[in-house]
Amino acid sequence: MTSESVQPVSGPSRRTVVAAVGAAGLAAALTACGSDDEAGAGGTALTKTADIPEGGGKVFGDEKVVVSQPTAGDFKAFSTICTHQKCPMTDLKGDTLTCACHQSQFSVLDGSVKKGPATQPLEARQISVEGDSITLA
């Protein structure tokens, strides 16, 4: 039998691992920020102005947003995530959005709380209206 010395094989340093993980995360973030055919340069196309009733609104579940028209030609948008315990909301009747989790109610015309337990208004979302198109920024 021969006696060969066994040399320990060293793995990558902690610094190398952290740098690699950081680079992978950065690559993923940059990919997510890339262009989207549907969004284009102006955001995600949601709907036409004619589809939003005056004094009411329409929920867009995939985008987690409600678009409303408080008065003719004035369009607003709010998050459909309840400010009480972050439940998604889709139950819209007239100008009132109701949370299925704890029955908080919000006005889609201004985002205000109509009935608790929620105490904070809905988060406003940015939209743009160009011609008859409404786009989520």
C-alpha positions in Angstrom: 0.0 0.0 0.0 1.2 3.4 -0.8 0.8 6.3 1.5 -0.4 9.2 -0.4 -1.2 12.4 1.4 -4.8 13.4 1.3 -5.3 17.0 0.5 -8.6 18.6 1.6 -10.6 19.9 -1.3 -11.8 23.4 -0.6 -15.2 24.6 -1.8 -16.1 28.1 -2.9 -15.6 30.8 -0.3 -18.6 32.4 1.5 -17.9 35.6 -0.5 -18.1 33.7 -3.8 -21.4 32.1 -2.8 -22.9 35.4 -1.6 -21.8 37.1 -4.8 -23.3 34.3 -7.0 -26.6 34.4 -5.2 -26.7 38.2 -5.5 -25.9 38.1 -9.2 -28.7 35.5 -9.7 -31.1 37.7 -7.8 -30.1 40.8 -9.9 -30.6 38.9 -13.1 -34.1 37.7 -12.0 -35.0 41.3 -11.0 -33.8 42.7 -14.3 -35.7 40.0 -16.3 -38.9 40.9 -14.4 -38.4 44.6 -15.3 -38.1 43.7 -19.0 -40.7 44.8 -21.5 -44.0 43.0 -21.7 -45.9 42.9 -24.9 -49.2 43.6 -23.2 -47.9 46.4 -21.1 -45.8 48.2 -23.7 -44.2 51.5 -22.6 -47.3 52.8 -21.0 -48.4 50.0 -18.6 -51.1 47.4 -18.7 -54.1 48.1 -20.8 -57.2 47.6 -18.7 -60.4 48.6 -20.4 -62.3 51.3 -22.4 -63.8 54.3 -20.6 -67.3 53.2 -21.8 -66.9 50.1 -19.6 -66.7 52.0 -16.4 -70.1 53.1 -15.1 -70.5 56.7 -13.9 -70.9 56.6 -10.1 -69.5 53.0 -10.0 -66.6 50.9 -11.0 -65.2 47.7 -12.3 -62.8 45.2 -10.6 -59.8 43.8 -12.5 -59.0 40.7 -10.4 -55.7 39.8 -12.2 -54.3 43.3 -11.7 -55.8 43.6 -8.2 -57.3 47.0 -9.0 -60.7 48.6 -9.2 -61.3 51.5 -11.7 -64.1 53.9 -10.9 -65.8 57.0 -12.5 -67.0 59.2 -9.7 -68.2 61.9 -12.1 -68.4 61.9 -15.9 -65.0 61.7 -17.4 -63.1 61.5 -14.0 -61.5 58.1 -13.5 -59.8 56.8 -10.4 -58.1 53.5 -9.5 -57.5 51.7 -6.2 -56.0 48.5 -5.0 -58.5 45.7 -4.3 -56.4 44.4 -1.4 -58.3 45.1 1.9 -56.3 47.3 4.3 -57.6 45.3 7.3 -55.8 42.0 6.8 -54.8 42.1 3.1 -57.5 39.9 1.7 -58.2 40.3 -2.0 -61.6 41.8 -2.8 -63.8 41.2 -5.9 -67.4 41.8 -4.5 -68.4 45.2 -6.0 -72.0 46.4 -5.8 -72.7 49.9 -7.1 -69.9 52.0 -5.6 -69.1 49.6 -2.7 -66.3 47.0 -2.6 -66.8 44.5 0.2 -64.2 42.2 1.7 -65.3 38.6 2.0 -62.9 38.0 5.0 -64.3 40.4 7.6 -66.9 42.4 5.7 -65.1 45.7 5.5 -66.6 48.0 2.9 -64.9 50.7 0.8 -66.1 53.3 -1.6 -64.5 52.8 -5.0 -65.2 56.5 -5.8 -62.6 57.8 -3.3 -61.1 54.7 -1.6 -62.6 55.6 1.8 -63.7 53.1 4.4 -67.5 52.8 4.5 -67.7 50.1 7.2 -65.0 48.5 9.4 -63.2 46.7 10.8 -60.8 48.3 8.3 -59.7 51.8 9.3 -57.4 52.7 6.4 -58.6 53.7 2.9 -57.7 51.7 -0.2 -54.3 52.4 -1.7 -54.6 54.6 -4.8 -53.2 53.2 -8.0 -51.9 55.1 -11.0 -53.8 55.0 -14.3 -53.7 57.0 -17.4 -56.7 57.7 -19.7 -55.8 58.4 -23.4 -58.8 58.7 -25.7 -61.1 55.9 -24.7 -58.4 53.6 -23.2 -57.6 53.2 -19.5 -54.1 51.9 -18.7 -52.6 50.8 -15.4 -49.3 52.6 -15.0 
